[in-house]
Amino acid sequence: MQPNAHDAERRAALHRLRRAQLTEARRIRQAVADGYALTPAHLRAPCRAHPLAEARQVTMYLMRARLTWPTLAREATFPLTRIGRLLGGRDHSTVMHGVAVIAARLTSGREDDVILRHLVDALAATLDAADAGAVKPRRQAA
């Protein structure tokens, strides 16, 4: 049984959307690296030094909060395993922990966490500004 042309078009569109999300994930990684005066390679490195670990966790948090992963049935959150792979092959549980740590710190009132909140807000604003300035592709008539 051959797949019909409609299924092939849907799969191709799905593939394009996923590639766009991976490109956006790389943009997030670059923005965080720039914000912490690091390189994206630092974020993928096995080093556990506090500044690197925090930057990596912020990257995990932003990827999880801002990205979706389209499937044929629905749009789901960006997979933890994908985030882990983009950050040096980390396990999904490491990504879950990193996202939870940053989410908790963003809601706390500690002085260090207020500074982190400002940094995350600035990174999100930078990413939003880049999105607004990007040329959107035109939709083709169906």
N, C-alpha and C positions, 0 to 999 in steps of 0.2 A: 504494500500500500504506500503510495507516494504522498508526501505532504503537499497540501495545496499551496498555491502562490501566496494566499493570505497569511498562512502560518510562517512561510519563509520571510515575508515582509515584517511580520511581528518580531520574529527572532532577530532579524537584522537591526530593527529599531531598538530592540532590547540590548543588543550588543553595543550599539552606539551610545545608548544611555549609560551603560555600565562603564564604558571607556571614559565618558565625560566625568563620571563620578570619581574614577581613579585619578584622572587629571586634577580634579578639584582637591582630592586628598593630598596629592603632591604639592598643590598650591598652599594648602593649610600647613603642611610640613615645612615648606620654605618660609612662610610667614612667621611661624613660631621660631624657627631657627634664626631668622633675622631679628625678631623681637628679643631673643636671648643672646644675641651676638654669637651664634654658633653656625655650623654648617649642617645641612641635612644629614651628612654622614655621621655627625656627632649623635644625632637622634637615633640612628640605627646601630650605633656602637654598643658593645656589651657593658660599658662602664656604668657603675651605679652611683657615681658622685652626685650629691644632692642637686646641684644646679642642672645637671643633665637629666636626672630622674624627674625633676619637676617639669622641665621643658617637655620631656617625653610624655608625661602624664597630661599636660595641657594639650599637647597634640592629640592624644587619645580622646580627651574630652571633647575638643572641637570637632574632630572627625565624627565622633558618635552623635553629637548634637546637631551637626549641620548637614550630614550626608544621608542619602537613602540608597537602597539597593533594589532597583526594579527587578521584578520577576514577572513571569507570564500572568500570574494570578493577581498580584498586588505589588505595592511598594513596601518594602520592609526596611528596617533600620540597617545601616551599614554593618556588615558582619564583623564581629569581634576578631575572627580569625584573619580577615583581610587587613584590619587595622594592625594586628600583630605582625603580619607579614611585611607591611609597609614600614614597620619600625624595627626591623632587624630580626624578624622571625620569632617574635615573642608569642607566648601562649595566650589563648583567649582569656584565661583566668587572670593573667597579668594585666590585660587590657581592662577587664571588668574592675579590678582593684584600682587601677589608675584613674578611670572615669569616676569611680565612687569617691576617691580621695579628693579630687578636684571639686566635684559637686558639693561635698561636705565643706570644703574650705571656702567655697564661694558663698555659702550661706552663714558662715560663722562671722563673729564680730571682731576676731583678733586682728591686731594691727597688721601683722604679716599677711593675713588673708585679705585684708582690705587692699593692700598693694597688689596682691595677686588678682583680685577682682578687677582692678583698674587695668592691669595688663591684659587680662582675657577680654575685657570690653574693648580695649584699643585694638587687639588683634582681630576681633570680630568686626569692628568698624572698618579696619583696613581691608579685610576680605569682602565686606559688603560694598565698599567703595570700588574695589576692583571689579566686582560683579556688575555694578551700575555703569561703570565705564566701558565694559566689554561690549563689543558689537554682537547683538543677538542675531543668530541665523534666521533668515526668513522662512516661514512655513510654506511648504509647497502645497499647491492645490491638490485636493484628492480626486 
